[in-house]
Amino acid sequence: MPKHLIVGAGWVGSELARQLVARDDDVTVATRSGTTLPGTTPKVLDASDPVAFVLAAERMDTIFLCTNPPYPDWSRRWPPVFAAAISAASVSQAGLVVMGNLYPYGSPAGPMTEHSPETTTESKGLIRRNGWRRVREAHERGEIRAVEVRASDYFGLGVTGTAHLGETFFRQVLASRTARVVGLPAALHSWSFLPDIAATMIAAAGYSGGWGRIWHVPSAASSRTDIAASLNTRFGSHGIVAGYPTWLLRSLGTVSPLMWEVQKSSYQFTVPYVIDSAATERELGVTATPWDEALVAVAESYRS
């Protein structure tokens, strides 16, 4: 029975655990608080502690790094987590699958592929770019086997919190109110469905010829204006979408570290921000859940 260590029990880690448990795999979920998920073994772990991480990864086949510190903490918390994950993968010889994002590419001039230049100058993008570089270099030195799976902004059933296509957006539109969003509502943007993210991570871990590279999650692209129109047609609502004024985001950023970081990466919603996943579909056999099916299922999760 394959043994896996999932570090982080947020929306991605939880969906990944659900899919692995459904396969009857042996799954340990490690978090700072020892979060318990159905069918898994909980473990308390500070992912920045290399000794503790090495011990947690003992006899594991795969390490899935799904933790994600709050934006304001990235510069302090991500570098030691990457270092500890590399140490754990090296000692245990478990494959390391890093959950990543599109930030390293910066503001794109077209659809982003796994080979697009990493042109970011924004701090969070630099942190993620440098983290993957450290992981990839350890792989190239023969110390570990590693991949990074990159997704666009996620959405999924019952997702709460600050997701750009989450609870607040759906509830406002379905209640025929105005959903306020970051950036331009009419800008085309890719959205990654949580089950498809987890499926890509599992497929990447099981593909022996794909270590040392990046995989993109198959995702659908739609503007938030069009998403609201689709929801209105399907559910008979009359919600609309409007962008926060730029001056407001900047003002909020002066008093809120979180909003400051959101404002710095808001360029992602002012230009077409589209992920290309042709390689994943061709080589891993993972495809995106049909857009209408995913959108309706997520909307229904907020109506119940």
C-alpha positions as CSV (number, residue, x, y, z in Angstrom):
1,M,0.0,0.0,0.0
2,P,1.5,3.4,-1.0
3,K,2.3,5.7,1.9
4,H,2.0,9.4,1.5
5,L,2.7,12.4,3.7
6,I,0.5,15.5,3.0
7,V,1.9,18.6,4.6
8,G,-1.0,21.1,5.0
9,A,-4.7,20.5,5.4
10,G,-6.2,23.5,3.6
11,W,-8.5,23.2,0.6
12,V,-6.0,21.5,-1.6
13,G,-4.5,19.2,1.0
14,S,-7.9,18.1,2.1
15,E,-9.1,17.3,-1.4
16,L,-5.9,15.5,-2.1
17,A,-6.3,13.4,1.1
18,R,-9.9,12.5,0.1
19,Q,-8.8,11.2,-3.3
20,L,-5.8,9.2,-1.9
21,V,-8.0,7.7,0.8
22,A,-10.5,6.7,-1.8
23,R,-7.7,4.7,-3.5
24,D,-7.1,2.9,-0.2
25,D,-3.6,4.5,0.1
26,D,-2.0,5.0,3.5
27,V,-2.2,8.8,4.2
28,T,-0.7,10.9,6.9
29,V,-1.6,14.5,7.2
30,A,0.8,16.8,8.9
31,T,-0.1,20.3,10.2
32,R,0.9,22.6,13.1
33,S,-2.3,21.7,14.9
34,G,-2.6,18.0,14.1
35,T,-5.7,18.3,11.9
36,T,-7.7,15.1,11.5
37,L,-9.2,14.3,8.1
38,P,-11.4,11.2,7.4
39,G,-9.4,8.1,6.8
40,T,-6.0,9.7,7.5
41,T,-3.4,9.6,10.3
42,P,-2.9,13.1,11.8
43,K,0.6,14.3,12.7
44,V,1.7,17.5,14.4
45,L,4.5,19.1,12.4
46,D,6.2,22.5,12.0
47,A,7.2,22.2,8.4
48,S,10.1,24.6,8.8
49,D,11.8,22.2,11.2
50,P,14.1,20.0,9.1
51,V,14.6,17.3,11.8
52,A,10.9,17.0,12.5
53,F,10.1,17.0,8.7
54,V,12.7,14.2,8.1
55,L,11.2,12.1,10.9
56,A,7.7,12.6,9.6
57,A,8.7,11.5,6.1
58,E,10.3,8.3,7.2
59,R,9.2,5.3,5.1
60,M,6.9,7.5,2.9
61,D,6.7,7.0,-0.8
62,T,5.5,10.6,-1.6
63,I,5.6,13.9,0.2
64,F,2.9,16.3,-1.0
65,L,3.8,19.9,0.0
66,C,0.5,21.7,0.2
67,T,1.0,24.1,3.0
68,N,0.5,27.8,2.3
69,P,1.4,30.5,4.9
70,P,-0.6,33.8,4.9
71,Y,0.7,36.3,2.3
72,P,2.4,38.6,4.8
73,D,4.4,35.7,6.2
74,W,5.7,34.3,2.9
75,S,9.2,35.9,3.1
76,R,9.8,34.6,6.6
77,R,8.2,31.2,6.4
78,W,8.6,29.8,2.9
79,P,12.4,29.5,2.6
80,P,12.9,27.3,5.7
81,V,9.9,25.1,4.6
82,F,11.5,24.5,1.2
83,A,14.8,23.7,2.8
84,A,13.2,21.3,5.3
85,A,11.1,19.6,2.5
86,I,14.3,19.1,0.5
87,S,16.0,17.5,3.5
88,A,13.1,15.2,4.1
89,A,12.9,14.1,0.5
90,S,16.7,13.5,0.4
91,V,16.8,11.4,3.6
92,S,13.6,9.4,2.9
93,Q,14.0,9.2,-0.8
94,A,10.3,9.9,-1.1
95,G,9.1,11.7,-4.2
96,L,8.4,15.4,-3.5
97,V,5.4,17.0,-5.1
98,V,5.2,20.7,-4.5
99,M,1.9,22.5,-4.9
100,G,2.7,25.8,-6.7
101,N,1.0,28.7,-8.5
102,L,1.5,30.9,-11.5
103,Y,3.1,33.8,-9.7
104,P,6.7,33.2,-11.0
105,Y,5.6,34.0,-14.6
106,G,4.7,37.6,-13.7
107,S,2.3,39.5,-16.1
108,P,1.9,37.2,-19.1
109,A,1.9,38.2,-22.8
110,G,-0.1,35.1,-23.7
111,P,-1.1,31.7,-22.3
112,M,1.3,30.4,-19.7
113,T,3.0,27.1,-20.4
114,E,5.5,25.2,-18.3
115,H,8.3,26.7,-20.3
116,S,7.1,30.3,-20.1
117,P,9.8,32.8,-18.9
118,E,9.6,33.5,-15.1
119,T,9.7,37.2,-15.4
120,T,8.1,38.2,-12.1
121,T,9.4,41.2,-10.1
122,E,6.7,40.9,-7.4
123,S,7.9,39.7,-4.0
124,K,5.5,36.7,-3.7
125,G,6.4,35.6,-7.2
126,L,10.1,35.8,-6.4
127,I,9.7,33.7,-3.3
128,R,7.8,31.0,-5.1
129,R,10.2,31.1,-8.1
130,N,13.3,30.8,-5.8
131,G,11.7,28.0,-3.8
132,W,11.1,25.9,-6.9
133,R,14.6,26.7,-8.1
134,R,16.1,25.3,-4.9
135,V,13.9,22.2,-5.3
136,R,14.8,21.7,-8.9
137,E,18.5,22.2,-8.3
138,A,18.4,19.5,-5.6
139,H,16.7,17.2,-8.1
140,E,19.4,18.0,-10.7
141,R,22.1,17.2,-8.2
142,G,20.5,13.7,-7.8
143,E,19.6,14.4,-4.2
144,I,15.8,14.1,-4.6
145,R,13.0,13.4,-7.1
146,A,10.7,16.4,-7.3
147,V,8.1,18.1,-9.4
148,E,6.0,21.2,-9.0
149,V,2.3,21.3,-9.9
150,R,1.1,24.8,-10.7
151,A,-2.5,25.8,-10.6
152,S,-4.3,29.1,-11.2
153,D,-6.8,30.4,-8.6
154,Y,-8.8,27.5,-7.2
155,F,-12.5,27.1,-6.7
156,G,-14.4,24.2,-5.2
157,L,-17.5,23.0,-3.3
158,G,-18.1,25.1,-0.2
159,V,-14.8,26.9,-0.3
160,T,-14.7,29.7,2.3
161,G,-12.1,32.4,3.1
162,T,-10.5,34.8,0.7
163,A,-10.6,32.8,-2.6
164,H,-11.3,35.1,-5.6
165,L,-13.9,32.7,-6.8
166,G,-15.2,31.6,-3.5
167,E,-18.1,31.9,-1.1
168,T,-18.5,35.7,-1.1
169,F,-18.6,35.8,-4.9
170,F,-21.2,33.1,-5.4
171,R,-23.4,34.2,-2.5
172,Q,-23.5,37.8,-3.7
173,V,-24.3,36.8,-7.3
174,L,-26.9,34.2,-6.4
175,A,-28.6,36.7,-4.1
176,S,-28.9,39.2,-7.0
177,R,-26.4,41.6,-5.3
178,T,-23.1,43.1,-6.4
179,A,-20.0,40.9,-6.1
180,R,-17.0,43.1,-5.6
181,V,-13.8,41.7,-7.0
182,V,-10.1,42.6,-7.4
183,G,-9.1,43.8,-10.9
184,L,-11.3,44.0,-14.0
185,P,-14.4,41.7,-14.0
186,A,-14.3,41.3,-17.8
187,A,-10.7,40.1,-17.9
188,L,-10.3,36.5,-19.0
189,H,-8.9,34.3,-16.1
190,S,-8.2,30.6,-15.6
191,W,-9.8,28.8,-12.7
192,S,-8.6,25.5,-11.3
193,F,-11.2,23.1,-9.8
194,L,-9.9,21.6,-6.6
195,P,-10.6,18.0,-7.6
196,D,-8.6,18.6,-10.8
197,I,-5.7,20.0,-8.8
198,A,-5.5,16.9,-6.6
199,A,-5.9,14.6,-9.6
200,T,-2.9,16.3,-11.3
201,M,-0.7,16.0,-8.2
202,I,-1.5,12.3,-7.9
203,A,-0.8,11.7,-11.6
204,A,2.4,13.7,-11.4
205,A,3.6,11.6,-8.4
206,G,2.9,8.4,-10.3
207,Y,4.5,9.3,-13.6
208,S,8.1,8.0,-13.4
209,G,9.3,9.9,-16.4
210,G,8.2,13.3,-15.2
211,W,10.4,14.2,-12.3
212,G,12.3,17.4,-12.3
213,R,9.7,19.5,-14.1
214,I,6.6,21.6,-13.8
215,W,3.1,20.4,-14.5
216,H,0.1,22.7,-15.1
217,V,-3.3,21.8,-13.8
218,P,-6.0,21.6,-16.6
219,S,-8.3,24.6,-16.0
220,A,-11.1,26.5,-17.5
221,A,-10.9,30.2,-18.5
222,S,-13.7,32.6,-18.0
223,S,-14.2,36.2,-17.0
224,R,-16.1,36.9,-13.7
225,T,-18.6,38.9,-15.8
226,D,-19.4,35.8,-17.8
227,I,-19.4,33.6,-14.8
228,A,-22.1,35.8,-13.2
229,A,-24.1,35.8,-16.4
230,S,-24.0,32.0,-16.4
231,L,-25.1,31.8,-12.8
232,N,-27.9,34.2,-13.4
233,T,-29.2,32.2,-16.4
234,R,-29.0,28.9,-14.5
235,F,-30.4,30.0,-11.2
236,G,-32.6,33.0,-12.1
237,S,-30.6,35.5,-10.2
238,H,-29.6,39.0,-11.2
239,G,-26.2,39.5,-9.6
240,I,-23.6,41.7,-11.1
241,V,-19.8,42.0,-10.7
242,A,-17.9,45.2,-10.1
243,G,-14.2,45.8,-9.4
244,Y,-12.8,47.5,-6.3
245,P,-11.4,50.9,-7.2
246,T,-7.6,50.8,-7.4
247,W,-7.3,53.7,-4.9
248,L,-9.4,51.7,-2.4
249,L,-7.1,48.6,-2.6
250,R,-4.1,50.8,-2.2
251,S,-5.7,52.6,0.8
252,L,-6.6,49.3,2.5
253,G,-3.0,48.1,1.9
254,T,-1.6,50.9,4.0
255,V,-3.4,49.5,7.1
256,S,-3.7,45.8,6.2
257,P,-0.6,43.7,5.4
258,L,-2.9,41.1,3.7
259,M,-4.5,43.7,1.4
260,W,-1.1,45.2,0.6
261,E,-0.1,41.8,-0.8
262,V,-3.4,41.3,-2.6
263,Q,-2.9,44.7,-4.2
264,K,0.6,43.9,-5.3
265,S,-0.5,40.8,-7.2
266,S,-3.8,42.3,-8.6
267,Y,-2.2,42.6,-12.0
268,Q,-3.3,39.0,-12.5
269,F,-6.8,40.2,-12.8
270,T,-6.2,43.1,-15.2
271,V,-4.8,41.2,-18.2
272,P,-5.8,37.8,-19.8
273,Y,-4.4,35.3,-17.3
274,V,-4.6,31.9,-18.9
275,I,-2.9,28.6,-18.1
276,D,-1.9,26.2,-20.9
277,S,-2.1,22.5,-19.7
278,A,-1.6,20.7,-23.0
279,A,1.4,18.8,-21.7
280,T,-0.5,17.6,-18.6
281,E,-3.4,16.4,-20.6
282,R,-1.2,14.6,-23.2
283,E,1.3,13.0,-20.8
284,L,-0.6,12.5,-17.6
285,G,-4.0,12.0,-19.0
286,V,-5.6,14.5,-16.7
287,T,-8.4,16.7,-18.1
288,A,-10.4,19.5,-16.5
289,T,-13.8,18.7,-15.2
290,P,-16.3,20.2,-17.7
291,W,-16.7,23.9,-16.8
292,D,-20.5,24.0,-16.6
293,E,-20.6,20.8,-14.4
294,A,-18.0,22.2,-12.0
295,L,-19.6,25.7,-11.9
296,V,-23.1,24.4,-11.2
297,A,-21.8,22.0,-8.5
298,V,-19.9,24.7,-6.7
299,A,-22.9,27.1,-6.9
300,E,-25.2,24.5,-5.5
301,S,-22.8,24.0,-2.6
302,Y,-23.5,27.5,-1.5
303,R,-27.3,27.2,-1.9
304,S,-27.7,24.3,0.4
